[in-house]
Amino acid sequence: MDNRISRPEQKARTRQALLDAALTLMEQRSLSSIGLREVTRAAGVTPTAFYRHFPDVDRLGVALVDESLGTLRATIRAVRDGLSSSDEVINRSIGVLARQVHDHREHFRFVARERHGGVPAVRAAIAEQLDLFAAELATDLAADRLRGGPRFDRWIAADLRMVTSLMVNHMVWTAAALLDAPPDSPDAEARVVDTAGRQLRLIVLGARQWPT
């Protein structure tokens, strides 16, 4: 059997090795404090190989944002498909977020640290991903009539984006709270998930009373 790795597979592996190396280096540091040669040394590749994937470390950071939040955004949107109960959407969405944070803590620590960090391109990429979250949620809520939820299809666009931005900011807060919970304490994580669900239900309850 031929065990040789194809060129595209090797290229994908090298790219992922660079991303993983950068995450490891940033466990206790910011992106602005690490250099290209440090990343390539940790990944076991040459600086020339780095430039085949990224023009600089800043663009590697943008790729990490896409890997972290882009995947989460797509996963949570898939959760909303086919669900009719607002409580069910809330429970499933928070459950997905909790699992993602639990399984990829280093990605979310990176996002939490760099959201207000020193690399403009990365800050902009995080803001763009969160804005996409809010925009997609607004589109879905305007199209669907969730049982137990407000009639978002009657809301003006500005008000709908206001409430979805509030929900996305709540998601960011929940991710930060999950990161602060001891990773070996299921009870602590469960408390964060329970509180997050109650708070989102409070947002939905308030939205029912919003004038349309």
N, C-alpha and C positions, 0 to 999 in steps of 0.2 A: 504494500500500500504506500502511495506517495504522500509523505508527511510534510512536504515542502509548503511553506506559507506563501500565498500569492502576494504580489506587490501591493495591491490595495489593502489587503489584510495587515501587512507589515506597516504600511503607512498609518492605518487606523490605530494599531497598537502603539506606535511611537507617539502619536498625538495624545492618546489616552495616558501614556506614561508621563508625558510632560504635564498634563493637567493634574494627575495624581501627585506628582512630585511637588508641584506648586502648592497644592492643598496641604501636604505634609509639612512643608516649610512654613506655611502660614498658620500652623496650629496655635502659635502664641504670638504671631507677628502680623503686620499689615502687608498688603501687596507692594506698597511703595518702598518697603525695606528690603525686598529681595531682588537679586540681580539675575540676568539671563544665564550667566555662566553657573551660578549657584543652582538654578533650576535644571540645566542640562546635566550637570554633574550628578545631581540627585536622581535624575531619570536614566542616567547611564547612556546618554547620547551626546553627540558633538554639537557645538553651537551652530554649525552649518545645517544640521538636521532640524534644529529649532526653527530656522528661518524658512524651511519648507512648509511650515504649518502656521506660524504667526510672525508678523512683522516686528513685534516687540512684546515685552511682558504685559503691557497694558491690554493689548488685544487678547492675550491669553486669559487675562482676568475677565474680559467681556465674554469669552467662550465659557468660562466657568459659571458666569451668571446665567447664560442660556442653558447650560447643562443642568443647573440647579432649579431655577424658577421656571424655565420653559417646560421641563418634564412635569413638574408639579402642576403647572397651569393646565396642561393637556389632560392630566390624570383627573384633576378635580372637575374639569368640564365634562369629561366622560361620565363621571359619577352622576351629574345632573340629568343626563339623558334618560328619559323614560320614567323618572320619579315624579309622583304627583303630590306628595305631602311635603310641606315646608319643614316639618320636624325631621322627616327622613332625609331630606337634602342636607340639613344642618348636621345631623348625626353622622352621615356617611362622609361628608366633606371634612369634618373635624377628625374623623377616624383616619382618613387618607393622609391628612396633614401630620397627624401624630406618628403614623407609621413611617412617613418620609423623613421626618426629623429624627426619629429613633434610628433609622437605618442609614441616614446620611448626615450625621451631626456635623461633620467637618464642612460639608457644603453650606449648611445653614449658618454655621458660625462665621464662615467667610462672608456670606451675604449680610449678616447682622453687623459685622465689623466694617465692611466696606460701604454700606449704604450711606454713611456720612463720613467716608474716609477721604484719603488724599489723592485718589486717582479719578479725575473728572470723567473719563470714558466709562469707567466701571460704575460710578454713581449714576451716570445717565442711563446705562444699560439696566440697572436695577429699577430705576424710576420708570423706564419704558415697559419692563415686564410687569410691574405692579399696575401701571396704567392699562395694559392689555388685559390683565385680570379683571379690572373694574369695567372696562368696555365690553368684554365678552359676557360678564355676568349681567350687565345692563341689557344687552341684546337678548339673552336667554330669559330674563325676568319679564321683559316687555312682551315676549312671544308666548310665554306660558302663564297659565293660571293655576298656581299652586294651591292645593287644598289647605286651608288654614292660614294662607298668606294674604297680603294686600293685593289689590287689583293693580299691579304695576303697569298693565297695558294702558291704563288711564292716566298715568303720570306724565308730566312734561319731561323732556330729555334731561334738562339741567338738574331737576330734583332726583331723577333716577340715578344719574351719575353720582350725585352727592351721597345717596344711600349706599350704592355699591362701593364707592371709595371708602366709606365708613366700614363696610364689611371687610374689604381687603386690608385696611389698616388694622382691623381686629385680628385678621389672620396673621399679620406680621407680629402683633403683640403675643398671640398664642404661640407662635413658633419660638419667640424669645423666651417665653415662660417655660416651654418644654425643654429648651436648651439649658435653662437654669435648674430644672428638676434633676435630681441625681439619676444617672442613667441606669443604675441598678435598683431603683425604687419604683416598682409598678404602681404602688399606691400614690406616690407623688405625681406621677404622670396622669393617673386616673383623675386626680383632683383637678389638675389643669384642664383636662378634657371636659370634665363635668362643668367647671366654671365657664369655660369658653362656650359650651352649648347653651347654658343658661343666659349668658350675655347676648349671644346671637338671637335667641328667642325674644329677649327684651327689645332688641333693635327691630325685629319683625313686628312685635306688638305695638311699638311706637309708630312704625310705618303705617299700620292699619288706620291710625288716627290722623295721618297727614292729609291735609286738604288737597283734592285733585280737581 
